[in-house]
Amino acid sequence: GILFNTGAGQHILKNPLVVNSIIEKAALRRTDVILEVGPGTGNLTVKMLEKVKKVIACEIDPRLVGELQKRVQGTCLANKLEIKVGDILKTDLPFFDACVANLPYQISSPFVFKLLLHRPFFRCAILMFQREFALRLVAKPGTKLYCRLSINTQLLARVDHLMKVGKNNFRPPPKVESSVVRIEPKNPPPPINFQEWDGLVRIAFVRKNKTLSAAFKSSAVEQLLDHNYRIHCSLHNTVKSKKVTIVMKKLEIKHVIKIFSIYVSRSFTNLIKHFVSCNTVEIPENFKIGEKIQTVLKDTGYSEKRARSMDIDDFIRLLHGFNSEGIHFS
């Protein structure tokens, strides 16, 4: 038999009752194209092939690919199976209606976000995770396991814990208990720039028990936001001092004045100069991003709040408060 590589997360789901329960909860349709990641020896794959139009199985281990091919060879299921060999995190996802998988646990977090940012939208994903990871996905504000993973996932999807799966249902058994979770992407998605959102949430949850006022006083955070603020200002005709002008504005002024000074009086040339200077806002020489950050936190009412107890609506309001003052996180 095959020697499974547990270091690569190879724990084969062997209990047919659990397999059947997962398939039942996936509510598969005859017309479905299913994405499966880490099919192993195909216990879940074969059952799904009997119910759907096609299964696209992604497997990184060539030995297991061979086992899967042998299992369907010469049967009516063979032409419904497509096998992709390689690392799913480095592969573009194909079109699929639903994803059903007993995932290698070490790719859980990056795979969830690869799924949720995938387009076009899929209907749902039924995924096996390590128990604690699954509980983090569904954790609510104020609970011990609530974290950046919780709020980011719940921003983009509805997440439900479906069932617990004991370690003895696998061969070889893992060291941890497992759970099956259903993830249904929100369609349409919230009208939020996810990179901006994640930048804010990342800072807030570095120390989720700290007040936001304290979390944002980090010199690394201030340096990042100051850099982003100056870029934002340069794109919106704001400059550091009277002596510094945006390159694009410099070019426009130079050429416009040169052309107009040939044909029009000096007074009209001065009018153009005056018009451009009136549309350029200055950043004061003594500007400190830290003070601006603390002002936004105070004005939005989140200065003394802690990330552990804040929900999605709180972070949306806070992000809007920062953005409206020209502070960005990506």
PAROFI-31729 format. One record per residue (C-alpha): z, y, x; residue number from 1; chain; residue in three letters. Coordinates in Angstrom, 3 decimals. Layout:
BEGIN
[rec [Z Y X] NUM 'A' 'ALA']
...
END
This chain:
BEGIN
[rec [0.000 0.000 0.000] 1 'A' 'GLY']
[rec [-0.216 3.677 0.892] 2 'A' 'ILE']
[rec [2.591 5.277 2.878] 3 'A' 'LEU']
[rec [3.278 8.523 1.012] 4 'A' 'PHE']
[rec [3.852 11.721 2.971] 5 'A' 'ASN']
[rec [6.977 13.176 1.352] 6 'A' 'THR']
[rec [6.847 16.126 3.787] 7 'A' 'GLY']
[rec [3.608 17.133 2.030] 8 'A' 'ALA']
[rec [5.244 16.734 -1.386] 9 'A' 'GLY']
[rec [3.712 13.333 -2.201] 10 'A' 'GLN']
[rec [5.960 11.944 -4.935] 11 'A' 'HIS']
[rec [3.899 9.909 -7.408] 12 'A' 'ILE']
[rec [4.933 10.106 -11.057] 13 'A' 'LEU']
[rec [5.308 6.428 -11.987] 14 'A' 'LYS']
[rec [6.974 6.434 -15.426] 15 'A' 'ASN']
[rec [4.259 6.051 -18.133] 16 'A' 'PRO']
[rec [6.605 7.491 -20.783] 17 'A' 'LEU']
[rec [6.881 10.757 -18.812] 18 'A' 'VAL']
[rec [3.105 10.781 -18.213] 19 'A' 'VAL']
[rec [2.461 10.372 -21.960] 20 'A' 'ASN']
[rec [5.007 13.052 -22.823] 21 'A' 'SER']
[rec [3.330 15.568 -20.471] 22 'A' 'ILE']
[rec [-0.087 14.838 -21.986] 23 'A' 'ILE']
[rec [1.306 15.187 -25.514] 24 'A' 'GLU']
[rec [2.857 18.579 -24.682] 25 'A' 'LYS']
[rec [-0.430 19.763 -23.152] 26 'A' 'ALA']
[rec [-2.147 19.380 -26.568] 27 'A' 'ALA']
[rec [-5.428 18.412 -24.903] 28 'A' 'LEU']
[rec [-8.733 18.748 -26.762] 29 'A' 'ARG']
[rec [-11.889 16.620 -26.543] 30 'A' 'ARG']
[rec [-13.851 19.633 -25.287] 31 'A' 'THR']
[rec [-11.375 20.580 -22.536] 32 'A' 'ASP']
[rec [-12.057 20.895 -18.828] 33 'A' 'VAL']
[rec [-8.728 20.193 -17.096] 34 'A' 'ILE']
[rec [-7.662 21.300 -13.621] 35 'A' 'LEU']
[rec [-5.268 18.882 -11.911] 36 'A' 'GLU']
[rec [-3.665 19.661 -8.554] 37 'A' 'VAL']
[rec [-2.289 16.798 -6.470] 38 'A' 'GLY']
[rec [-3.496 13.862 -8.609] 39 'A' 'PRO']
[rec [-2.039 11.302 -6.197] 40 'A' 'GLY']
[rec [-3.088 7.806 -7.231] 41 'A' 'THR']
[rec [-4.258 9.019 -10.639] 42 'A' 'GLY']
[rec [-1.553 7.936 -13.117] 43 'A' 'ASN']
[rec [-1.850 11.250 -14.986] 44 'A' 'LEU']
[rec [-5.568 11.664 -14.244] 45 'A' 'THR']
[rec [-6.702 8.442 -15.910] 46 'A' 'VAL']
[rec [-4.745 9.148 -19.095] 47 'A' 'LYS']
[rec [-6.260 12.639 -19.311] 48 'A' 'MET']
[rec [-9.806 11.357 -18.695] 49 'A' 'LEU']
[rec [-9.466 9.285 -21.869] 50 'A' 'GLU']
[rec [-8.810 12.431 -23.917] 51 'A' 'LYS']
[rec [-10.909 15.268 -22.479] 52 'A' 'VAL']
[rec [-14.449 16.235 -21.521] 53 'A' 'LYS']
[rec [-13.765 16.536 -17.774] 54 'A' 'LYS']
[rec [-10.980 16.537 -15.166] 55 'A' 'VAL']
[rec [-11.371 18.495 -11.927] 56 'A' 'ILE']
[rec [-8.852 16.928 -9.531] 57 'A' 'ALA']
[rec [-7.956 18.827 -6.332] 58 'A' 'CYS']
[rec [-6.497 16.661 -3.578] 59 'A' 'GLU']
[rec [-5.882 17.477 0.095] 60 'A' 'ILE']
[rec [-5.266 13.893 1.336] 61 'A' 'ASP']
[rec [-8.504 11.868 1.858] 62 'A' 'PRO']
[rec [-6.541 8.587 1.510] 63 'A' 'ARG']
[rec [-5.465 9.484 -2.024] 64 'A' 'LEU']
[rec [-8.996 10.666 -2.858] 65 'A' 'VAL']
[rec [-10.178 7.134 -1.969] 66 'A' 'GLY']
[rec [-7.501 5.558 -4.187] 67 'A' 'GLU']
[rec [-8.470 7.781 -7.115] 68 'A' 'LEU']
[rec [-12.176 7.014 -6.723] 69 'A' 'GLN']
[rec [-11.487 3.261 -6.619] 70 'A' 'LYS']
[rec [-9.405 3.495 -9.763] 71 'A' 'ARG']
[rec [-12.225 4.894 -11.926] 72 'A' 'VAL']
[rec [-15.162 3.237 -10.131] 73 'A' 'GLN']
[rec [-17.388 1.258 -12.483] 74 'A' 'GLY']
[rec [-15.650 2.564 -15.622] 75 'A' 'THR']
[rec [-16.902 4.958 -18.304] 76 'A' 'CYS']
[rec [-14.362 7.507 -16.989] 77 'A' 'LEU']
[rec [-16.031 7.921 -13.591] 78 'A' 'ALA']
[rec [-18.621 10.480 -14.702] 79 'A' 'ASN']
[rec [-15.895 12.643 -16.308] 80 'A' 'LYS']
[rec [-14.017 13.039 -13.011] 81 'A' 'LEU']
[rec [-14.845 15.645 -10.369] 82 'A' 'GLU']
[rec [-12.815 15.515 -7.159] 83 'A' 'ILE']
[rec [-12.444 18.534 -4.878] 84 'A' 'LYS']
[rec [-11.048 17.750 -1.424] 85 'A' 'VAL']
[rec [-9.056 20.519 0.288] 86 'A' 'GLY']
[rec [-6.188 22.987 0.099] 87 'A' 'ASP']
[rec [-6.020 24.457 -3.416] 88 'A' 'ILE']
[rec [-4.474 27.694 -2.093] 89 'A' 'LEU']
[rec [-7.551 28.296 0.083] 90 'A' 'LYS']
[rec [-10.052 27.319 -2.607] 91 'A' 'THR']
[rec [-11.576 29.414 -5.384] 92 'A' 'ASP']
[rec [-10.415 27.979 -8.704] 93 'A' 'LEU']
[rec [-13.173 26.576 -10.942] 94 'A' 'PRO']
[rec [-13.528 27.347 -14.663] 95 'A' 'PHE']
[rec [-10.990 25.313 -16.686] 96 'A' 'PHE']
[rec [-9.343 25.353 -20.113] 97 'A' 'ASP']
[rec [-5.926 24.050 -19.087] 98 'A' 'ALA']
[rec [-4.088 23.019 -15.933] 99 'A' 'CYS']
[rec [-1.904 19.900 -15.900] 100 'A' 'VAL']
[rec [-0.254 18.917 -12.632] 101 'A' 'ALA']
[rec [2.620 17.269 -10.798] 102 'A' 'ASN']
[rec [2.523 19.898 -8.056] 103 'A' 'LEU']
[rec [3.536 19.474 -4.415] 104 'A' 'PRO']
[rec [6.724 21.544 -4.677] 105 'A' 'TYR']
[rec [6.170 23.612 -1.516] 106 'A' 'GLN']
[rec [3.116 25.351 -3.033] 107 'A' 'ILE']
[rec [4.823 26.143 -6.363] 108 'A' 'SER']
[rec [5.191 29.931 -6.035] 109 'A' 'SER']
[rec [1.802 30.837 -4.489] 110 'A' 'PRO']
[rec [0.016 28.480 -6.888] 111 'A' 'PHE']
[rec [1.665 30.004 -9.985] 112 'A' 'VAL']
[rec [0.433 33.489 -9.039] 113 'A' 'PHE']
[rec [-2.992 32.219 -8.039] 114 'A' 'LYS']
[rec [-3.181 30.747 -11.554] 115 'A' 'LEU']
[rec [-1.906 33.842 -13.348] 116 'A' 'LEU']
[rec [-4.296 36.199 -11.567] 117 'A' 'LEU']
[rec [-7.261 33.852 -12.148] 118 'A' 'HIS']
[rec [-10.119 34.963 -14.396] 119 'A' 'ARG']
[rec [-11.491 34.004 -16.866] 120 'A' 'PRO']
[rec [-8.247 33.202 -18.698] 121 'A' 'PHE']
[rec [-7.177 29.604 -19.287] 122 'A' 'PHE']
[rec [-5.274 28.452 -22.383] 123 'A' 'ARG']
[rec [-2.127 27.058 -20.752] 124 'A' 'CYS']
[rec [-0.668 25.202 -17.783] 125 'A' 'ALA']
[rec [1.753 22.271 -17.982] 126 'A' 'ILE']
[rec [3.325 21.950 -14.542] 127 'A' 'LEU']
[rec [5.993 19.814 -12.880] 128 'A' 'MET']
[rec [8.339 21.810 -10.629] 129 'A' 'PHE']
[rec [11.567 21.363 -8.737] 130 'A' 'GLN']
[rec [14.346 21.939 -11.317] 131 'A' 'ARG']
[rec [15.791 25.097 -9.766] 132 'A' 'GLU']
[rec [12.312 26.678 -9.397] 133 'A' 'PHE']
[rec [11.566 25.900 -13.051] 134 'A' 'ALA']
[rec [14.852 27.497 -14.151] 135 'A' 'LEU']
[rec [14.052 30.624 -12.093] 136 'A' 'ARG']
[rec [10.711 30.933 -13.907] 137 'A' 'LEU']
[rec [12.431 31.125 -17.302] 138 'A' 'VAL']
[rec [15.623 32.996 -16.219] 139 'A' 'ALA']
[rec [16.623 36.078 -18.238] 140 'A' 'LYS']
[rec [18.087 39.413 -17.007] 141 'A' 'PRO']
[rec [21.782 39.171 -16.174] 142 'A' 'GLY']
[rec [21.716 35.432 -15.366] 143 'A' 'THR']
[rec [22.415 34.003 -11.905] 144 'A' 'LYS']
[rec [18.881 32.701 -11.270] 145 'A' 'LEU']
[rec [17.047 35.848 -12.468] 146 'A' 'TYR']
[rec [14.867 37.096 -9.607] 147 'A' 'CYS']
[rec [11.519 38.618 -8.633] 148 'A' 'ARG']
[rec [9.792 35.323 -9.469] 149 'A' 'LEU']
[rec [11.255 35.439 -13.013] 150 'A' 'SER']
[rec [10.161 38.968 -13.878] 151 'A' 'ILE']
[rec [6.725 38.721 -12.241] 152 'A' 'ASN']
[rec [5.901 35.485 -14.057] 153 'A' 'THR']
[rec [7.212 36.769 -17.399] 154 'A' 'GLN']
[rec [5.205 39.993 -17.005] 155 'A' 'LEU']
[rec [1.982 37.975 -16.882] 156 'A' 'LEU']
[rec [2.810 34.951 -19.044] 157 'A' 'ALA']
[rec [4.971 33.327 -21.666] 158 'A' 'ARG']
[rec [7.027 30.606 -19.943] 159 'A' 'VAL']
[rec [8.884 27.711 -21.588] 160 'A' 'ASP']
[rec [11.026 24.932 -20.093] 161 'A' 'HIS']
[rec [9.796 21.724 -21.778] 162 'A' 'LEU']
[rec [11.794 18.841 -20.319] 163 'A' 'MET']
[rec [13.877 17.562 -17.429] 164 'A' 'LYS']
[rec [12.539 14.713 -15.289] 165 'A' 'VAL']
[rec [14.967 12.647 -13.168] 166 'A' 'GLY']
[rec [14.172 11.810 -9.536] 167 'A' 'LYS']
[rec [13.922 8.063 -10.295] 168 'A' 'ASN']
[rec [10.702 8.642 -12.255] 169 'A' 'ASN']
[rec [8.857 9.151 -8.951] 170 'A' 'PHE']
[rec [7.764 6.889 -6.113] 171 'A' 'ARG']
[rec [9.213 7.612 -3.555] 172 'A' 'PRO']
[rec [11.994 9.546 -5.339] 173 'A' 'PRO']
[rec [12.402 13.202 -4.214] 174 'A' 'PRO']
[rec [15.780 14.596 -3.174] 175 'A' 'LYS']
[rec [15.868 17.011 -6.123] 176 'A' 'VAL']
[rec [15.610 16.850 -9.907] 177 'A' 'GLU']
[rec [12.434 18.093 -11.599] 178 'A' 'SER']
[rec [11.359 19.908 -14.764] 179 'A' 'SER']
[rec [8.146 20.389 -16.726] 180 'A' 'VAL']
[rec [7.232 23.973 -17.664] 181 'A' 'VAL']
[rec [4.557 25.414 -19.946] 182 'A' 'ARG']
[rec [2.903 28.654 -18.781] 183 'A' 'ILE']
[rec [0.648 30.562 -21.180] 184 'A' 'GLU']
[rec [-1.026 33.674 -19.698] 185 'A' 'PRO']
[rec [-0.816 36.874 -21.729] 186 'A' 'LYS']
[rec [-4.318 37.692 -22.969] 187 'A' 'ASN']
[rec [-5.019 40.553 -22.774] 188 'A' 'PRO']
[rec [-2.764 41.121 -19.754] 189 'A' 'PRO']
[rec [-0.396 44.113 -19.617] 190 'A' 'PRO']
[rec [-2.231 47.302 -18.512] 191 'A' 'PRO']
[rec [-0.406 47.421 -15.178] 192 'A' 'ILE']
[rec [-1.649 47.347 -11.580] 193 'A' 'ASN']
[rec [0.048 44.127 -10.408] 194 'A' 'PHE']
[rec [0.099 45.152 -6.708] 195 'A' 'GLN']
[rec [1.906 48.395 -7.663] 196 'A' 'GLU']
[rec [4.290 46.501 -9.942] 197 'A' 'TRP']
[rec [5.092 43.845 -7.337] 198 'A' 'ASP']
[rec [5.666 46.498 -4.669] 199 'A' 'GLY']
[rec [8.354 48.111 -6.837] 200 'A' 'LEU']
[rec [9.947 44.826 -7.907] 201 'A' 'VAL']
[rec [9.989 43.524 -4.315] 202 'A' 'ARG']
[rec [12.075 46.537 -3.177] 203 'A' 'ILE']
[rec [14.439 46.308 -6.161] 204 'A' 'ALA']
[rec [15.115 42.566 -5.744] 205 'A' 'PHE']
[rec [15.640 42.469 -1.953] 206 'A' 'VAL']
[rec [19.315 42.995 -2.830] 207 'A' 'ARG']
[rec [19.360 42.477 -6.596] 208 'A' 'LYS']
[rec [23.104 43.215 -6.863] 209 'A' 'ASN']
[rec [22.773 46.643 -5.212] 210 'A' 'LYS']
[rec [22.222 49.786 -7.251] 211 'A' 'THR']
[rec [18.632 51.033 -7.117] 212 'A' 'LEU']
[rec [19.899 54.245 -5.534] 213 'A' 'SER']
[rec [21.207 52.192 -2.575] 214 'A' 'ALA']
[rec [18.177 49.853 -2.434] 215 'A' 'ALA']
[rec [15.767 52.790 -2.094] 216 'A' 'PHE']
[rec [17.750 54.437 0.740] 217 'A' 'LYS']
[rec [16.464 51.853 3.238] 218 'A' 'SER']
[rec [14.581 53.607 6.068] 219 'A' 'SER']
[rec [11.775 51.009 5.875] 220 'A' 'ALA']
[rec [11.340 51.703 2.141] 221 'A' 'VAL']
[rec [11.354 55.483 2.656] 222 'A' 'GLU']
[rec [8.815 55.178 5.485] 223 'A' 'GLN']
[rec [6.465 53.066 3.336] 224 'A' 'LEU']
[rec [6.696 55.352 0.303] 225 'A' 'LEU']
[rec [6.305 58.494 2.405] 226 'A' 'ASP']
[rec [3.096 57.038 3.892] 227 'A' 'HIS']
[rec [1.781 56.122 0.425] 228 'A' 'ASN']
[rec [2.772 59.549 -0.959] 229 'A' 'TYR']
[rec [0.805 61.404 1.713] 230 'A' 'ARG']
[rec [-2.255 59.243 1.087] 231 'A' 'ILE']
[rec [-1.946 59.928 -2.648] 232 'A' 'HIS']
[rec [-1.643 63.669 -1.979] 233 'A' 'CYS']
[rec [-4.689 63.703 0.296] 234 'A' 'SER']
[rec [-6.718 62.104 -2.478] 235 'A' 'LEU']
[rec [-5.543 64.718 -4.971] 236 'A' 'HIS']
[rec [-6.132 67.915 -2.954] 237 'A' 'ASN']
[rec [-2.556 68.264 -1.719] 238 'A' 'THR']
[rec [-2.079 69.103 1.976] 239 'A' 'VAL']
[rec [0.851 69.286 4.372] 240 'A' 'LYS']
[rec [0.480 72.957 5.308] 241 'A' 'SER']
[rec [-1.891 75.902 5.127] 242 'A' 'LYS']
[rec [-3.409 74.934 8.473] 243 'A' 'LYS']
[rec [-4.355 71.386 7.382] 244 'A' 'VAL']
[rec [-7.270 70.862 5.017] 245 'A' 'THR']
[rec [-8.757 67.636 3.672] 246 'A' 'ILE']
[rec [-11.874 66.663 5.633] 247 'A' 'VAL']
[rec [-13.976 66.426 2.482] 248 'A' 'MET']
[rec [-12.833 69.889 1.371] 249 'A' 'LYS']
[rec [-13.540 71.237 4.857] 250 'A' 'LYS']
[rec [-17.120 70.000 4.674] 251 'A' 'LEU']
[rec [-17.614 71.339 1.156] 252 'A' 'GLU']
[rec [-16.214 74.807 1.968] 253 'A' 'ILE']
[rec [-18.209 75.087 5.179] 254 'A' 'LYS']
[rec [-21.528 74.196 3.622] 255 'A' 'HIS']
[rec [-21.008 76.051 0.349] 256 'A' 'VAL']
[rec [-20.011 79.253 2.156] 257 'A' 'ILE']
[rec [-22.886 78.983 4.608] 258 'A' 'LYS']
[rec [-25.451 78.597 1.828] 259 'A' 'ILE']
[rec [-24.010 81.249 -0.466] 260 'A' 'PHE']
[rec [-23.392 83.810 2.278] 261 'A' 'SER']
[rec [-27.132 83.877 2.930] 262 'A' 'ILE']
[rec [-27.934 84.832 -0.643] 263 'A' 'TYR']
[rec [-24.918 86.593 -2.026] 264 'A' 'VAL']
[rec [-22.512 89.293 -1.087] 265 'A' 'SER']
[rec [-19.402 88.796 1.028] 266 'A' 'ARG']
[rec [-17.189 89.418 -2.017] 267 'A' 'SER']
[rec [-18.648 86.344 -3.782] 268 'A' 'PHE']
[rec [-18.075 84.233 -0.637] 269 'A' 'THR']
[rec [-14.422 85.316 -0.697] 270 'A' 'ASN']
[rec [-14.270 84.295 -4.366] 271 'A' 'LEU']
[rec [-15.309 80.736 -3.444] 272 'A' 'ILE']
[rec [-12.658 80.609 -0.703] 273 'A' 'LYS']
[rec [-10.049 81.834 -3.177] 274 'A' 'HIS']
[rec [-11.113 79.226 -5.792] 275 'A' 'PHE']
[rec [-10.717 76.306 -3.329] 276 'A' 'VAL']
[rec [-7.366 77.530 -2.030] 277 'A' 'SER']
[rec [-6.076 77.832 -5.609] 278 'A' 'CYS']
[rec [-6.909 74.153 -6.189] 279 'A' 'ASN']
[rec [-5.049 72.985 -3.083] 280 'A' 'THR']
[rec [-1.320 72.273 -3.477] 281 'A' 'VAL']
[rec [0.947 72.264 -0.453] 282 'A' 'GLU']
[rec [3.601 69.747 0.629] 283 'A' 'ILE']
[rec [6.518 71.827 1.991] 284 'A' 'PRO']
[rec [7.187 71.543 5.767] 285 'A' 'GLU']
[rec [10.765 70.347 5.075] 286 'A' 'ASN']
[rec [9.631 67.712 2.516] 287 'A' 'PHE']
[rec [11.817 64.571 2.401] 288 'A' 'LYS']
[rec [10.582 61.554 0.417] 289 'A' 'ILE']
[rec [14.165 60.252 0.107] 290 'A' 'GLY']
[rec [15.185 63.233 -2.001] 291 'A' 'GLU']
[rec [12.142 62.838 -4.262] 292 'A' 'LYS']
[rec [12.882 59.124 -4.743] 293 'A' 'ILE']
[rec [16.510 59.795 -5.691] 294 'A' 'GLN']
[rec [15.392 62.526 -8.123] 295 'A' 'THR']
[rec [13.040 60.085 -9.888] 296 'A' 'VAL']
[rec [15.793 57.436 -10.103] 297 'A' 'LEU']
[rec [18.233 59.979 -11.536] 298 'A' 'LYS']
[rec [15.731 61.494 -14.001] 299 'A' 'ASP']
[rec [14.695 58.057 -15.338] 300 'A' 'THR']
[rec [18.337 56.971 -15.674] 301 'A' 'GLY']
[rec [18.058 54.009 -13.268] 302 'A' 'TYR']
[rec [19.928 55.365 -10.244] 303 'A' 'SER']
[rec [23.043 53.246 -10.871] 304 'A' 'GLU']
[rec [21.242 50.277 -12.442] 305 'A' 'LYS']
[rec [20.888 46.934 -10.650] 306 'A' 'ARG']
[rec [17.707 44.830 -10.599] 307 'A' 'ALA']
[rec [19.608 41.722 -11.758] 308 'A' 'ARG']
[rec [20.128 43.268 -15.216] 309 'A' 'SER']
[rec [16.807 45.101 -15.690] 310 'A' 'MET']
[rec [14.048 43.728 -17.928] 311 'A' 'ASP']
[rec [10.268 44.219 -17.932] 312 'A' 'ILE']
[rec [10.422 47.381 -20.071] 313 'A' 'ASP']
[rec [12.927 48.929 -17.652] 314 'A' 'ASP']
[rec [10.643 48.341 -14.671] 315 'A' 'PHE']
[rec [7.582 49.625 -16.560] 316 'A' 'ILE']
[rec [9.446 52.879 -17.326] 317 'A' 'ARG']
[rec [10.621 53.167 -13.721] 318 'A' 'LEU']
[rec [7.126 52.509 -12.313] 319 'A' 'LEU']
[rec [5.712 55.174 -14.636] 320 'A' 'HIS']
[rec [8.407 57.606 -13.454] 321 'A' 'GLY']
[rec [7.500 57.058 -9.793] 322 'A' 'PHE']
[rec [3.729 57.134 -10.357] 323 'A' 'ASN']
[rec [3.872 60.368 -12.370] 324 'A' 'SER']
[rec [5.529 61.996 -9.328] 325 'A' 'GLU']
[rec [2.832 60.685 -6.974] 326 'A' 'GLY']
[rec [4.969 57.850 -5.528] 327 'A' 'ILE']
[rec [3.056 54.576 -5.232] 328 'A' 'HIS']
[rec [3.883 51.071 -4.020] 329 'A' 'PHE']
[rec [0.505 49.753 -2.883] 330 'A' 'SER']
END
